[in-house]
Amino acid sequence: MMKRNSRIRMVTVTLDYPYLKKISEIYEEAFPPNERPSDISIDDFIKDKRNYLLAIEDDNDIVGFALLQDCGDGFLYLRFFAIAREFRGKEYGSIVLNLLKNVYYKEKYLFGVIEALLPEADNYEQRLLRRDFYVRNGWILRDRVIDAGYMGKYQVIYSKSDTDFGLLASKLRMLYPNL
């Protein structure tokens, strides 16, 4: 469980954020090299004005981060979301998804992609846990599997039932032109 009297807040990360190194460590630990763009650093994400890099803080602890990309037309792509290993299983992830969806960006359409649930996948259990986590927290899983070539196979998750799928598909093509 979370700490008693927990005070979770999300802080916009800038290049002079004092815990930028911790955010980078969480990013590298949570996402293996094949899930991270090799030519883009955390600093590059911060410099790109379409992105919102948010540190998740609880008192003086950095418990995780979320990286969202503004895709226009009210759509925000949840590009990366991670809770530090030592804080996983303590409800932080659920609380943050709820805050993103219902407080910080309640007027936006949030979406993301997760690895497709393929029985032959080496990390099938991890994929199942990830899928169940998002669904349990009110996100909707699109059944269709997207083949992203060398990047693997993915499924779209989104936060609102009234999402325009034609518009969402155009945002995905903007992000992943090879789809």
VEXKOLKE-591910 format. One line per 10 residues: number of its first residue (from 1); for each residue x, y, z of N, C-alpha, C, O. Coordinates in Angstrom, 3 decimals. Atoms other than C-alpha are relative to their C-alpha. Last residue first. Layout:
<nodes>
NUM	X,Y,Z,X,Y,Z,X,Y,Z,X,Y,Z; ...
</nodes>
This chain:
<nodes>
179	1.194,0.810,-0.315,0.991,1.059,-40.007,-0.934,-0.052,-1.189,-1.989,-0.683,-1.118; -0.030,1.306,0.669,4.330,2.246,-41.409,-1.224,-0.863,0.276,-1.327,-1.971,-0.251; 0.344,-0.086,1.425,3.663,5.909,-40.542,-0.051,-1.353,-0.726,-0.713,-1.476,-1.756; -0.622,1.192,0.562,3.640,5.194,-36.783,-0.362,-0.080,-1.483,-1.302,-0.785,-1.849; -1.065,0.458,-0.889,2.902,8.435,-34.937,0.815,-1.138,-0.596,2.035,-1.194,-0.443; -0.925,-1.120,-0.146,0.907,10.077,-37.744,1.205,-0.431,0.856,2.347,-0.086,0.554; -0.799,-0.047,1.234,-0.645,6.719,-38.595,1.006,1.146,0.039,2.098,1.044,-0.519; -0.932,1.129,-0.028,-1.749,6.393,-34.949,0.888,-0.009,-1.240,2.087,-0.274,-1.142; -1.050,-0.354,-0.968,-3.265,9.884,-35.040,1.033,-1.111,0.087,2.230,-0.838,0.175; -0.873,-0.982,0.660,-5.174,9.024,-38.235,1.134,0.430,0.932,2.247,0.691,0.474
169	-0.826,0.706,0.989,-6.498,5.858,-36.569,0.938,0.973,-0.707,2.090,0.635,-0.980; -1.038,0.713,-0.746,-7.714,7.928,-33.595,0.942,-0.725,-0.968,2.159,-0.698,-0.784; -0.968,-1.004,-0.418,-9.579,10.246,-35.973,1.154,-0.646,0.773,2.314,-0.279,0.590; -0.613,-0.505,1.228,-11.317,7.324,-37.627,1.084,1.018,0.323,2.176,0.982,-0.244; -1.043,0.924,0.438,-11.868,5.723,-34.230,0.659,0.417,-1.303,1.833,0.117,-1.518; 0.198,0.101,1.447,-13.732,8.736,-32.797,1.138,-0.857,-0.558,2.286,-0.415,-0.596; -1.149,-0.294,0.850,-13.527,8.118,-29.032,-0.353,-0.227,-1.466,-0.936,-1.254,-1.814; 0.475,-0.756,1.161,-16.924,8.085,-27.307,1.136,0.429,-0.929,0.987,1.387,-1.688; 0.813,0.837,0.885,-15.941,5.249,-24.946,-0.498,0.753,-1.229,-0.878,0.121,-2.214; 1.405,-0.413,0.067,-13.147,7.288,-23.424,-0.772,-0.824,-1.018,-0.285,-1.106,-2.112
159	0.617,-0.332,-1.283,-9.699,6.300,-22.125,-1.483,0.321,-0.048,-2.132,0.341,0.998; 0.476,-1.378,0.003,-7.993,4.454,-24.941,-0.895,0.229,1.205,-1.395,-0.714,1.819; 0.812,-0.236,-1.194,-5.914,1.330,-25.415,-0.433,1.464,-0.049,0.295,2.316,-0.559; 0.268,-1.364,-0.430,-4.607,0.231,-28.803,-0.845,-0.027,1.272,-1.774,-0.823,1.409; 1.423,-0.294,-0.058,-3.151,-3.213,-29.320,-0.166,1.402,0.562,0.615,1.850,1.402; 0.559,-0.813,-1.072,0.367,-3.997,-30.411,-1.516,0.063,-0.078,-2.129,-0.260,-1.095; 1.448,-0.090,0.168,2.462,-6.371,-32.474,-0.600,0.658,1.237,-0.224,0.356,2.369; 0.858,1.003,-0.605,6.214,-6.031,-32.797,-1.473,0.238,-0.273,-1.838,1.011,-1.159; 0.316,-0.421,-1.368,8.635,-3.169,-33.376,-0.906,-0.995,0.710,-1.001,-0.969,1.937; -1.086,0.376,-0.913,10.174,-4.901,-36.409,-0.292,0.360,1.454,0.306,-0.205,2.370
149	-1.240,0.500,0.594,6.861,-4.663,-38.238,1.013,-0.397,1.057,0.712,-1.163,1.972; -0.898,-1.142,0.194,4.234,-2.615,-36.385,1.364,-0.458,-0.507,2.381,0.172,-0.217; -1.337,0.508,0.264,1.518,-5.258,-36.739,0.893,1.183,-0.353,0.747,1.790,-1.414; -0.720,-0.798,0.984,-1.590,-3.847,-35.115,1.398,-0.582,-0.143,2.120,-0.734,0.842; -1.447,0.004,-0.200,-3.860,-6.306,-33.322,0.643,0.756,-1.153,0.327,0.524,-2.320; -0.836,0.133,1.192,-7.585,-5.467,-33.345,1.484,0.097,0.351,1.899,0.994,1.084; -0.334,1.395,0.283,-9.338,-6.036,-30.031,0.995,-0.172,-1.146,1.817,-1.089,-1.131; 0.456,0.282,1.365,-9.244,-2.377,-28.920,0.464,-1.405,-0.340,1.641,-1.718,-0.158; -0.965,0.688,0.855,-8.770,-2.276,-25.165,-0.644,-0.273,-1.349,-1.704,-0.894,-1.423; 0.655,0.921,0.924,-10.756,0.277,-23.183,1.061,-0.556,-0.939,1.888,0.182,-1.474
139	-0.399,-0.223,1.386,-9.277,2.000,-20.151,-0.631,-1.095,-0.854,-0.930,-2.184,-0.363; 0.997,-0.669,0.819,-11.247,1.911,-16.927,0.400,0.318,-1.421,-0.351,0.975,-2.142; 0.027,-1.428,-0.295,-8.495,1.123,-14.439,-0.849,0.802,-0.990,-0.678,2.014,-1.128; 0.482,-0.167,-1.379,-9.123,-2.621,-14.471,-0.138,1.475,0.373,-0.952,1.833,1.224; 1.437,0.298,0.039,-8.693,-2.514,-18.260,-0.615,0.193,1.386,-1.697,0.769,1.508; 0.703,-1.087,0.684,-5.323,-0.788,-17.920,-1.510,-0.223,-0.014,-2.276,0.707,0.238; -0.162,-1.242,-0.753,-4.018,-3.197,-15.289,-0.784,1.133,-0.650,-1.546,1.828,0.023; 0.968,0.030,-1.097,-5.425,-6.257,-17.059,0.059,1.276,0.833,-0.972,1.758,1.303; 1.352,-0.141,0.553,-3.499,-5.392,-20.216,-1.041,0.085,1.112,-1.898,0.969,1.105; 0.121,-1.368,0.508,-0.268,-4.833,-18.289,-1.405,0.239,-0.558,-2.041,1.248,-0.253
129	0.098,-0.911,-1.149,-0.662,-8.053,-16.307,-0.210,1.440,-0.447,-1.019,2.164,0.134; 1.307,0.232,-0.613,-1.351,-10.042,-19.485,-0.218,0.938,1.189,-1.291,1.523,1.331; 0.994,-0.607,0.887,1.649,-8.510,-21.233,-1.403,-0.130,0.582,-2.199,0.808,0.529; -0.142,-1.450,-0.154,3.885,-9.385,-18.283,-1.038,0.732,-0.856,-1.638,1.709,-0.407; 0.545,-0.349,-1.325,2.564,-12.964,-18.296,0.067,1.502,0.238,-0.880,2.089,0.761; 1.464,0.087,0.004,3.163,-13.296,-22.069,-0.610,0.443,1.330,-1.582,1.198,1.340; 0.445,-0.725,-1.191,6.772,-12.115,-21.842,-1.537,0.028,0.101,-2.133,1.043,0.461; -0.878,0.347,-1.122,8.276,-14.647,-24.252,-0.485,0.625,1.307,-0.334,0.034,2.376; -0.944,-1.035,-0.435,5.300,-14.184,-26.579,0.806,-0.457,1.213,0.279,-1.096,2.124; -1.378,0.422,0.276,3.717,-17.369,-27.984,1.052,1.001,0.475,2.247,0.718,0.387
119	-0.416,1.140,-0.829,0.342,-16.747,-26.312,1.453,-0.420,-0.202,2.077,-0.942,0.722; -0.254,1.137,0.883,0.083,-13.287,-27.943,0.521,-1.166,0.835,1.540,-1.024,1.512; 0.022,1.188,-0.842,-1.484,-10.505,-25.901,0.090,-1.234,-0.897,-0.921,-1.785,-1.330; 1.138,0.895,0.197,-0.510,-7.554,-28.037,0.160,-1.246,0.859,1.272,-1.712,1.110; -0.346,1.196,0.750,2.075,-5.185,-26.577,-1.214,-0.921,-0.065,-1.914,-1.127,0.926; -0.664,0.987,-0.847,0.443,-1.999,-25.379,0.309,-1.217,-0.865,-0.335,-1.440,-1.891; -0.103,1.344,0.559,-0.500,1.108,-27.308,0.716,-0.878,1.024,1.625,-0.438,1.728; -1.343,0.561,-0.012,-1.728,4.424,-26.020,-0.004,-1.326,-0.721,-1.026,-1.749,-1.260; -0.132,1.324,0.608,-4.735,6.690,-25.934,1.451,-0.433,0.088,2.346,0.379,0.320; -1.287,0.640,-0.243,-6.016,9.700,-24.030,0.013,-1.353,-0.694,-0.982,-2.077,-0.684
109	0.102,1.423,0.290,-8.881,11.719,-25.472,1.395,-0.590,0.163,2.286,-0.328,-0.646; -0.785,0.570,1.101,-8.824,15.124,-23.832,-0.326,-1.480,-0.182,-0.886,-2.132,0.699; 0.603,-0.455,1.259,-11.301,17.126,-21.730,0.696,-0.602,-1.224,0.322,-0.305,-2.358; 1.346,0.552,0.139,-10.441,15.165,-18.575,-0.701,0.425,-1.282,-1.649,-0.233,-1.710; 0.318,-0.051,1.427,-6.734,15.867,-19.003,-1.412,-0.511,-0.282,-1.631,-1.226,-1.261; -0.937,-0.808,0.786,-5.517,16.723,-15.515,-0.428,0.169,-1.457,-0.328,1.261,-2.016; -0.329,-1.287,-0.603,-8.506,15.526,-13.517,0.837,0.836,-0.964,0.381,1.863,-1.467; 1.157,-0.697,-0.570,-10.382,12.487,-14.834,0.280,1.371,0.602,-0.655,2.085,0.965; 1.255,0.138,0.741,-8.030,10.666,-17.202,-1.096,0.939,0.499,-1.847,1.491,-0.305; -0.202,-0.414,1.391,-4.654,11.778,-15.900,-1.329,0.059,-0.745,-1.616,1.017,-1.463
99	-0.254,-1.443,0.037,-5.760,11.596,-12.272,0.174,0.507,-1.434,-0.355,1.559,-1.792; 1.252,-0.686,-0.324,-7.291,8.140,-12.748,0.182,1.519,-0.047,-0.666,2.229,-0.587; 0.858,0.120,1.181,-4.159,6.893,-14.489,-1.328,0.710,0.223,-1.840,1.380,-0.673; -0.482,-0.915,1.025,-2.111,8.317,-11.600,-0.845,-0.100,-1.270,-1.186,0.928,-1.855; 0.326,-1.376,-0.401,-4.195,6.618,-8.922,0.420,0.982,-1.097,-0.326,1.903,-1.428; 1.448,-0.193,0.121,-4.046,3.277,-10.685,-0.404,1.429,0.329,-1.235,2.023,-0.358; 0.369,0.023,1.409,-0.283,3.466,-11.141,-1.478,0.263,-0.213,-1.853,1.045,-1.087; -0.394,-1.254,0.641,0.323,4.502,-7.537,-0.462,0.049,-1.456,-1.021,1.055,-1.893; 1.126,-0.793,0.490,-1.718,1.609,-6.130,0.380,1.319,-0.669,-0.508,2.053,-1.102; 0.433,-0.812,-1.144,1.132,0.061,-4.110,-1.069,1.017,-0.404,-1.290,2.011,0.288
89	0.875,0.801,-0.846,1.950,-2.817,-6.452,-0.533,0.752,1.204,-1.073,0.146,2.130; 1.029,0.769,0.706,4.884,-0.949,-7.926,-0.805,-0.836,0.985,-0.305,-1.254,2.029; 1.325,-0.540,-0.317,6.699,1.572,-5.720,-1.125,-0.750,-0.710,-2.296,-0.412,-0.536; 0.236,0.064,-1.450,10.117,-0.139,-5.512,-1.378,0.526,0.409,-1.792,0.350,1.555; 0.151,1.377,-0.500,10.069,-0.844,-9.267,-0.372,-0.049,1.484,-1.245,-0.822,1.877; -1.281,0.587,-0.425,9.577,2.791,-10.211,-0.255,-1.342,0.681,-1.241,-1.521,1.397; -0.168,-0.179,-1.438,6.170,3.432,-11.805,1.309,-0.707,0.365,1.563,-1.826,-0.081; -0.702,0.986,-0.822,6.113,3.797,-15.547,0.018,0.434,1.458,0.144,1.615,1.782; 0.543,-0.131,-1.349,4.096,5.449,-18.293,0.669,-1.078,0.844,0.599,-2.263,0.518; -0.662,0.794,-1.034,5.451,6.067,-21.770,-0.655,0.293,1.339,-1.006,1.434,1.641
79	-1.141,0.665,0.646,3.794,7.269,-24.968,0.753,-0.908,0.965,1.104,-2.037,0.624; -0.765,0.410,-1.179,0.400,8.124,-23.529,1.151,-0.859,-0.509,1.038,-2.079,-0.637; -0.570,1.343,0.070,-0.794,9.796,-26.726,0.819,-0.260,1.258,1.791,0.445,1.527; -1.303,0.106,-0.660,-2.997,12.823,-26.181,0.436,-1.457,-0.001,-0.307,-2.343,0.421; -0.571,1.320,-0.266,-5.879,13.552,-28.549,1.377,0.125,0.632,2.230,0.876,0.158; 0.399,0.488,-1.314,-7.924,16.781,-28.385,0.554,-1.366,0.367,0.147,-1.936,1.380; 1.419,0.388,-0.002,-7.722,17.497,-32.127,-0.458,-0.596,1.331,-1.402,-1.386,1.360; 0.981,-0.896,0.602,-3.921,17.595,-31.937,-1.409,-0.561,0.090,-1.607,-1.734,0.406; 0.157,0.365,1.404,-1.427,14.799,-31.304,-1.013,0.886,-0.715,-1.336,0.646,-1.878; 1.195,-0.635,0.550,-0.172,16.129,-27.969,-0.051,-0.280,-1.499,0.845,0.118,-2.243
69	-0.279,-0.791,1.191,2.385,13.645,-26.664,-1.312,0.539,-0.542,-2.260,-0.215,-0.762; 1.129,-0.125,0.909,2.235,12.296,-23.124,0.394,0.885,-1.171,1.154,1.841,-1.013; -0.336,-0.833,1.148,5.147,11.039,-21.069,-1.179,-0.036,-0.953,-1.531,-1.083,-1.496; 0.868,0.208,1.161,4.235,9.758,-17.622,0.477,0.951,-1.089,0.750,2.123,-0.825; 0.168,-1.095,0.964,6.623,9.378,-14.723,-1.013,-0.409,-1.060,-1.314,-1.589,-1.245; 0.157,0.385,1.393,7.322,7.341,-11.625,-0.095,1.205,-0.904,0.211,2.331,-0.512; 0.548,1.351,0.124,7.579,7.244,-7.838,-0.187,-0.448,-1.442,-0.410,-1.632,-1.695; 0.378,0.037,1.407,9.909,10.178,-7.271,-0.479,-1.425,-0.239,0.318,-2.363,-0.240; -0.349,1.153,0.822,9.913,10.406,-3.490,-0.458,0.205,-1.439,-1.551,0.716,-1.684; -1.317,-0.201,0.607,9.997,13.667,-1.547,0.453,-1.160,-0.874,1.600,-1.190,-1.320
59	-0.879,-0.704,-0.924,6.255,13.808,-0.794,1.342,0.212,-0.695,1.398,0.877,-1.729; 0.730,0.234,-1.246,4.834,11.465,-3.378,0.916,0.506,1.109,1.923,-0.118,1.444; -0.671,-0.153,-1.293,5.984,12.616,-6.791,-0.968,-0.338,1.128,-2.168,-0.077,1.045; 0.995,0.343,-1.009,4.982,11.554,-10.281,0.730,-0.013,1.335,1.620,-0.829,1.572; -0.544,0.806,-1.089,7.160,13.345,-12.781,-1.128,-0.244,0.992,-1.922,0.650,1.288; 0.468,-0.249,-1.359,5.309,14.540,-15.870,0.672,-0.948,0.975,0.619,-2.166,0.803; -0.659,0.987,-0.852,6.804,14.830,-19.334,-0.338,0.365,1.434,0.018,1.440,1.916; 0.155,-0.338,-1.410,4.343,16.653,-21.565,0.660,-1.120,0.780,0.137,-2.232,0.837; -0.037,0.966,-1.096,5.337,16.465,-25.207,-0.239,0.642,1.356,0.104,1.800,1.596; 1.231,0.803,0.053,4.326,18.526,-28.246,-0.125,-0.918,1.213,-1.199,-1.457,1.482
49	1.127,-0.738,-0.596,6.950,21.150,-27.322,-1.335,-0.752,-0.083,-2.304,-0.359,0.567; 1.081,0.049,0.990,9.799,18.699,-28.037,-1.267,0.580,0.634,-1.817,0.005,1.573; -0.160,-1.122,0.940,12.635,19.819,-25.737,-1.132,0.065,-1.033,-1.428,1.135,-1.566; 0.320,-1.251,-0.694,11.488,17.495,-22.938,0.028,1.177,-0.968,-0.830,2.057,-0.895; 1.444,-0.003,-0.257,11.425,14.442,-25.208,-0.425,1.323,0.641,-1.461,1.890,0.292; 0.666,-0.270,1.280,14.906,15.314,-26.441,-1.516,0.034,0.168,-2.195,0.871,-0.426; -0.173,-1.436,0.295,16.184,15.526,-22.849,-0.710,0.380,-1.298,-1.336,1.437,-1.379; 0.984,-0.698,-0.844,14.709,12.066,-22.165,0.091,1.501,-0.254,-0.934,2.179,-0.326; -0.260,0.050,-1.444,16.822,10.833,-25.063,-1.145,0.668,0.757,-2.020,1.291,0.156; 0.699,-1.057,-0.737,15.822,10.031,-28.653,0.243,-0.188,1.498,-0.018,-1.259,2.047
39	-0.565,-1.309,0.330,18.009,8.120,-31.136,-0.657,1.162,0.751,-0.412,2.324,0.428; -1.441,-0.055,-0.282,17.520,4.615,-29.785,0.596,1.379,-0.223,1.652,1.698,0.322; -0.674,-0.458,1.219,13.735,4.944,-29.558,1.483,0.216,0.297,1.834,0.919,1.244; -0.389,-1.415,-0.059,12.794,2.893,-26.511,0.600,0.405,-1.336,1.366,-0.359,-1.924; 1.223,-0.786,-0.182,10.834,-0.378,-26.600,0.289,1.500,0.082,-0.629,2.313,0.190; 0.846,0.141,1.189,13.714,-2.430,-28.088,-1.319,0.774,0.107,-2.025,0.925,-0.889; -0.456,-0.774,1.161,16.049,-1.010,-25.428,-0.904,-0.111,-1.232,-1.066,0.866,-1.962; -1.215,0.563,0.588,13.973,-2.430,-22.549,0.366,0.774,-1.268,-0.474,1.476,-1.831; 0.155,0.258,1.428,11.469,-0.082,-20.932,1.301,-0.539,-0.570,2.309,0.168,-0.593; 1.351,0.463,0.336,10.981,-0.018,-17.162,-0.158,-0.404,-1.466,-0.995,-1.246,-1.793
29	0.303,1.258,-0.690,14.633,0.166,-16.119,-1.335,-0.570,-0.475,-1.471,-1.784,-0.624; -0.866,1.058,0.502,15.621,2.752,-18.737,-0.272,-1.344,0.664,-0.109,-2.389,0.034; 0.257,0.222,1.424,12.653,4.994,-17.998,0.811,-1.176,-0.516,0.266,-2.070,-1.164; 1.285,0.724,0.042,13.032,4.650,-14.214,-0.328,-0.374,-1.443,-0.759,-1.493,-1.717; -0.227,1.348,-0.529,16.709,5.622,-14.519,-1.273,-0.838,-0.044,-1.236,-2.007,-0.429; -0.729,0.766,1.021,15.913,8.595,-16.759,0.236,-1.436,0.453,0.114,-2.364,-0.347; 0.980,0.269,1.052,13.309,9.841,-14.245,0.647,-0.845,-1.099,0.049,-1.807,-1.582; 0.877,1.057,-0.518,15.913,9.483,-11.474,-1.057,-0.374,-1.038,-1.356,-1.554,-1.220; -0.756,1.259,0.066,18.421,11.516,-13.513,-0.852,-1.176,0.485,-0.790,-2.261,-0.094; 0.042,0.471,1.378,15.829,14.264,-14.008,0.735,-1.333,-0.149,0.300,-2.203,-0.903
19	-0.021,1.463,-0.050,15.445,14.625,-10.252,-0.079,-0.612,-1.398,-0.590,-1.719,-1.573; -1.090,0.545,-0.826,16.394,18.318,-9.949,0.097,-1.532,0.016,1.146,-2.074,0.365; 0.690,0.730,-1.071,14.287,19.425,-12.931,1.050,-0.735,0.840,1.884,-1.454,0.290; -0.649,-0.284,-1.287,16.580,21.768,-14.902,-0.722,-0.657,1.179,-0.479,-0.296,2.331; -1.407,0.407,0.024,15.729,20.278,-18.304,0.723,0.270,1.309,1.743,-0.358,1.595; -0.777,-0.844,0.901,12.036,20.567,-17.502,1.453,-0.464,0.059,1.803,-1.335,0.855; -1.459,0.149,-0.031,9.687,18.019,-15.957,0.607,0.904,-1.069,0.211,0.873,-2.234; -0.573,-0.071,1.341,6.091,19.077,-15.362,1.522,-0.003,0.102,2.112,0.800,0.824; -0.778,-1.212,0.243,5.133,17.976,-11.859,0.549,-0.061,-1.417,1.111,-1.076,-1.830; -0.708,0.140,1.260,2.453,15.463,-10.985,0.618,1.345,-0.336,-0.047,2.381,-0.326
9	0.158,-1.132,0.911,1.354,15.245,-7.395,0.801,-0.288,-1.255,1.754,-1.067,-1.245; -0.463,0.195,1.366,0.734,12.479,-4.924,-0.231,1.280,-0.797,-1.285,1.911,-0.715; 0.366,-1.196,0.763,0.415,13.485,-1.302,0.585,-0.126,-1.404,1.666,0.387,-1.693; -0.678,-0.189,1.272,0.376,10.321,0.808,-0.507,1.250,-0.705,-1.699,1.555,-0.667; -0.067,-1.443,0.237,-0.930,10.664,4.350,0.768,0.333,-1.272,1.467,1.343,-1.346; 1.098,-0.736,-0.643,-0.127,6.998,4.928,0.215,1.481,-0.244,1.353,1.942,-0.343; -0.297,-0.576,-1.307,2.361,5.642,2.414,-1.255,0.658,0.569,-2.079,1.188,-0.177; -0.700,-1.291,-0.001,0.935,3.626,-0.416,0.270,0.443,1.430,-0.274,-0.095,2.395; 0.832,-1.192,0.000,0.000,0.000,0.000,0.873,1.250,0.000,2.051,1.229,0.356
</nodes>
